[in-house]
Amino acid sequence: MRRPDHPTTTRPTAVNGALPGPESPESPEAREALEADGPGGGGPGAGVPERTVPGAGAPEAGGPDHAVPGPTTAPPLPADGVTAEAVLAPYLQGQAADFLRSLRLHREHSAPSDAGGQGAEAAARALRRSARRISGSLHTFRTVLDPAWADHLRTELAWLSGTLAREHAYAGRLTRLLDALHQLSGATLPAARGTKPAAKPATKPGTQPATTTAARTAGAPEAQGRAVLGVGAARAGALLERQLTLARTRAHSAALQALGSSRFHAVADAVALLASEVPLAPGTTGRGTEALLEPAERAEQRLLAAVVALPADESAEPYNEAQDAAWHQARLLLRLHRYAHEVVLGAADPVLTGAGHALDLHRDAAEAAAAAAAAARTPRIAPATAYALGVLHADQRHEVEAARAVFRETWPYATAMTAP
């Protein structure tokens, strides 16, 4: 989890054999919400179900291999006294408890009396947050966990998180595009790429620059473009609002349907079980934290390799959407690395905060540009509307390029930016 150019990170002190939680309750993302009904999943308002842990209470009688009951020998502890189970299990159980609380809050704020809907949105964000961290940890530390169980729960949590995220994504995309249209319609049109602003004519001291016919003719296209953009911006905004609002409404209906499905109830039951017991792979019990360091290192190496493979600045093409996939992949790998860092060291790596934010902005701008391009392909739209959508698409692609530049500036490991 460390490299020579990385500042040494002090490992948090273990408390009762477990590391501190990854985030404080005051974090904007750490919001609480509700538990759903389901077969064996408890009813509304139910908390984490109590379970009887095998081995707790009175000792069991000896099995066939034990003629006389006697004390059992526990597996030897690692040198530092901290096992992989003591680090990973509390993290997963804490995220599972957050998931169940978020689920309960979501049901409370989804009642018809809650007209604002802000509580339900906050609960849905908290649900996605916990689901992402559980799913990412199951993916990274699969070798430490029961693989069949981890693969199944990870797939189901990815489905749930993706279903709940669509409504929020459409709403954010619409806000971003409408704000950009408003700024573009009241500001100077963006210059074409590869062109330089026209130089002002030289004048003698004490004289006023002459206004020639050529100068007036040069300003005519810009004025005409400004007028066309002003007319088309309102229509483009209305078109985007219709399309994205319809998509958001459908995503909202799909989310409500998913939350009431038997598939979701099964996911809630599985998370409730996780809150009390973490299935481990055979032979994992008693192993030291090196069992977690190895997969965490692999997650970090995958991230570094993905950053090395990013297109160089010289070959970057802001209007080539095919290059976006590599950046989206780097964003997903950075998220997995952050979650692994939370498990092993108890907190997210602070030096990657800026880089992660830049990749989030890159994703948002790329998806907004794609939405503008899709709206421009709408049949029988006015030329002014198509022109405004084209300007909006160019603006968002420039935002994509700017986010890439910010990522390269904030990426803390300069040696990983260029391939060897």
SVG drawing of the C-alpha trace seen along z (x, -y; Angstrom):
<svg xmlns="http://www.w3.org/2000/svg" viewBox="-49 -62 60 104">
<polyline fill="none" stroke="black" stroke-width="0.4" points="0.0,0.0 3.0,-2.3 5.6,-3.3 9.0,-5.0 7.6,-8.4 4.6,-8.1 4.7,-9.7 4.8,-7.0 1.4,-6.3 1.0,-5.5 -1.1,-2.5 -4.1,-3.2 -4.0,-1.6 -6.1,1.5 -9.0,1.4 -10.2,4.8 -8.4,6.4 -10.1,4.2 -9.1,1.0 -11.2,-2.2 -14.0,-2.7 -13.3,-4.4 -15.4,-7.6 -16.8,-9.7 -20.6,-9.9 -20.4,-13.6 -19.2,-12.8 -21.6,-14.2 -21.9,-10.7 -22.5,-8.9 -26.2,-9.4 -28.6,-6.9 -31.6,-5.3 -34.0,-2.1 -34.5,1.6 -36.9,3.4 -39.4,6.2 -38.3,9.5 -38.3,13.2 -36.5,13.4 -35.3,9.8 -37.3,8.2 -40.1,5.7 -40.3,2.0 -38.2,0.3 -36.3,3.5 -32.6,3.1 -29.8,5.6 -31.2,9.0 -29.8,10.8 -28.1,14.1 -26.7,16.9 -23.1,17.3 -21.9,21.0 -19.5,21.5 -21.0,18.8 -22.3,19.8 -21.9,23.3 -19.2,25.4 -20.4,28.2 -19.7,31.9 -16.7,33.4 -17.2,35.0 -16.4,38.5 -12.7,37.7 -12.8,36.7 -13.4,39.5 -13.1,37.3 -14.3,33.6 -11.4,31.3 -10.1,27.8 -9.6,27.0 -6.4,25.3 -7.0,22.0 -5.0,21.3 -1.8,19.4 -2.1,15.6 0.2,13.6 3.1,11.8 1.3,8.5 -1.8,10.1 -4.1,8.8 -5.7,11.2 -7.2,10.6 -10.6,11.5 -10.3,9.0 -9.7,6.2 -12.0,7.2 -15.0,8.5 -15.7,5.3 -15.4,3.2 -17.9,5.3 -20.3,5.5 -20.1,1.8 -21.0,1.1 -23.8,3.7 -25.2,2.0 -25.1,-1.4 -26.9,0.3 -29.7,1.5 -30.1,-1.8 -30.2,-3.6 -32.8,-1.2 -35.0,-2.0 -34.6,-5.8 -35.5,-5.4 -38.8,-3.8 -39.6,-6.4 -38.9,-9.3 -40.6,-7.6 -44.0,-8.0 -46.6,-10.2 -46.4,-12.7 -42.7,-13.5 -43.5,-15.8 -39.9,-17.2 -38.3,-13.9 -34.9,-15.2 -34.7,-12.7 -35.4,-9.8 -32.6,-11.1 -30.2,-11.3 -31.1,-7.8 -30.7,-6.5 -27.2,-8.0 -26.3,-6.4 -27.6,-3.0 -25.5,-3.3 -22.5,-4.4 -22.7,-1.3 -23.5,1.0 -20.5,-0.2 -18.1,0.3 -19.4,3.8 -19.3,4.8 -15.8,3.3 -14.4,5.0 -15.9,8.3 -14.2,7.9 -10.8,7.0 -10.6,9.4 -12.4,12.3 -9.5,14.7 -10.0,14.1 -13.8,14.7 -16.1,17.5 -15.8,17.0 -19.2,18.3 -20.9,16.1 -18.8,13.1 -19.4,13.3 -23.2,13.6 -23.6,10.8 -21.2,8.5 -23.3,9.0 -26.6,8.3 -25.2,5.2 -23.9,3.9 -27.3,4.3 -29.0,2.4 -26.4,-0.4 -26.7,-0.9 -30.5,-0.9 -30.6,-3.5 -27.9,-5.7 -29.7,-6.3 -32.3,-8.7 -29.6,-10.8 -27.4,-10.7 -30.2,-12.0 -31.0,-14.8 -27.4,-15.9 -26.9,-15.7 -29.9,-17.9 -28.7,-20.5 -25.2,-20.6 -26.4,-21.0 -28.9,-23.7 -26.3,-25.7 -23.9,-25.4 -26.5,-26.5 -27.2,-29.6 -23.5,-30.5 -22.9,-30.0 -25.9,-32.0 -24.7,-35.0 -20.9,-34.8 -18.5,-34.9 -18.8,-31.9 -15.9,-29.4 -13.3,-29.8 -12.6,-26.9 -9.8,-24.7 -6.4,-25.4 -7.2,-29.1 -5.8,-32.2 -7.7,-35.4 -7.2,-38.0 -4.5,-40.6 -5.6,-44.2 -4.3,-46.6 -1.4,-48.7 -2.1,-52.5 0.1,-55.5 0.2,-57.2 -2.6,-59.8 -4.8,-58.4 -7.9,-56.3 -8.1,-52.9 -10.0,-53.2 -13.1,-51.1 -12.8,-49.6 -15.3,-47.7 -13.1,-44.6 -13.3,-44.8 -17.1,-45.1 -17.3,-42.2 -15.1,-40.0 -17.4,-40.7 -20.5,-39.9 -20.2,-36.0 -19.7,-36.2 -22.7,-38.5 -24.8,-36.2 -23.7,-33.2 -24.6,-34.9 -28.1,-35.6 -28.6,-32.1 -27.3,-30.7 -29.6,-33.0 -32.6,-31.7 -31.6,-28.0 -30.5,-27.9 -34.0,-28.1 -35.3,-25.5 -32.3,-23.2 -32.9,-23.6 -36.5,-22.7 -35.6,-19.6 -33.0,-18.4 -35.5,-18.9 -38.1,-16.8 -35.7,-14.0 -33.8,-13.8 -36.9,-14.4 -38.6,-11.5 -35.5,-9.3 -35.4,-10.4 -39.0,-9.5 -38.5,-6.0 -35.4,-5.5 -37.4,-6.5 -40.1,-4.0 -37.5,-1.3 -35.9,-2.1 -39.3,-1.8 -40.0,1.4 -36.6,2.8 -37.0,1.9 -40.3,3.8 -39.0,6.9 -38.2,10.3 -34.7,9.9 -34.1,6.8 -35.6,8.6 -33.0,11.4 -30.2,8.8 -31.5,7.2 -31.5,10.6 -28.0,11.3 -26.7,8.0 -28.5,8.6 -26.6,11.9 -23.4,10.1 -24.0,7.7 -23.6,10.6 -21.4,13.1 -18.8,12.8 -18.2,16.0 -14.4,16.6 -12.5,18.9 -11.2,22.1 -7.9,21.6 -8.3,17.9 -9.1,17.9 -6.0,17.0 -4.1,15.6 -2.3,12.3 -3.0,9.1 -0.7,10.1 -3.7,11.9 -5.3,8.5 -2.1,6.7 -1.6,8.9 -5.0,8.3 -4.8,4.6 -1.4,4.4 -2.8,6.0 -5.7,3.4 -3.1,0.7 -0.9,2.1 -4.0,2.4 -4.7,-1.3 -1.1,-2.3 -1.1,-0.2 -4.4,-1.8 -3.0,-5.3 0.1,-4.4 -2.1,-3.3 -4.0,-6.6 -3.6,-8.4 -0.8,-10.9 -1.5,-14.7 0.1,-14.7 -2.3,-12.1 -5.4,-13.3 -8.4,-14.1 -11.1,-15.8 -13.8,-14.9 -12.8,-11.2 -15.3,-9.6 -13.5,-6.3 -10.7,-7.5 -13.2,-8.0 -13.3,-4.3 -9.7,-4.2 -10.4,-7.1 -13.6,-5.6 -11.7,-2.4 -9.1,-4.3 -11.9,-5.9 -13.3,-2.5 -9.9,-1.2 -9.2,-4.3 -12.4,-3.7 -11.5,0.0 -8.1,-1.2 -9.7,-3.7 -12.0,-1.1 -9.1,1.3 -7.1,-1.4 -10.1,-2.0 -10.1,1.7 -6.4,2.1 -5.4,-1.3 -8.8,-2.4 -9.2,-5.5 -9.2,-6.7 -5.9,-7.8 -6.0,-11.6 -3.5,-12.2 -5.9,-10.7 -8.8,-13.0 -8.1,-15.5 -7.4,-12.9 -10.6,-11.1 -12.6,-14.3 -11.1,-15.1 -12.1,-11.7 -15.6,-12.2 -15.8,-15.5 -14.5,-13.8 -17.2,-11.2 -19.9,-13.8 -18.7,-16.0 -18.4,-13.0 -21.9,-11.8 -23.3,-15.3 -21.6,-15.7 -23.1,-12.4 -26.6,-13.6 -26.2,-16.8 -25.1,-14.8 -28.0,-12.4 -30.4,-15.4 -28.9,-16.9 -29.8,-13.7 -33.5,-14.3 -35.4,-14.3 -37.0,-17.5 -35.4,-20.0 -34.8,-23.6 -31.3,-24.5 -30.9,-27.0 -31.6,-24.2 -29.1,-21.9 -26.5,-24.7 -27.0,-25.4 -26.7,-21.7 -23.5,-21.5 -22.0,-24.4 -23.1,-22.7 -21.5,-19.4 -18.2,-21.2 -18.3,-23.0 -18.7,-19.7 -15.9,-18.0 -13.7,-20.9 -14.7,-20.2 -13.6,-16.6 -10.2,-17.8 -9.9,-20.2 -10.7,-17.4 -8.0,-15.3 -5.5,-18.1 -6.6,-18.5 -6.1,-14.8 -2.6,-14.9 -1.8,-17.9 -3.2,-16.3 -2.0,-12.7 0.5,-12.3 2.7,-9.6 4.5,-11.3 6.5,-8.2 3.3,-6.4 2.1,-9.0 4.4,-7.7 5.0,-4.2 8.6,-2.9"/>
</svg>
